[in-house]
Amino acid sequence: MRKSRGFIEDFRRGTVNALEAGFDGVEIHGANGYLLDQFAKDGANKRSDAMADRSRTAQGLMLEVAKVVLRKQERSGPAYAYRR
């Protein structure tokens, strides 16, 4: 998961940038072929390294991204979730 730390940092930085720009919050898009979704898909995740285990990697990466984004949003105001 060492390389995934870069992805997590990118999400953290994106959250900080959005909040500093005046956005109320950010949405983590993890479906339809976007980055997080790719780790969970057989057709997209062709890795043979430590991040090849799709189930563990995808779940862990998604959870870490969610934690980082939520922590940053909580510091700037109340955290909330939008659900359809």
HELIX and SHEET records of a PDB file:
HELIX    1   1 SER A    4  GLU A   20  1                                  17    
HELIX    2   2 LEU A   35  GLN A   38  1                                   4    
HELIX    3   3 ARG A   54  SER A   76  1                                  23    
END                                                                             
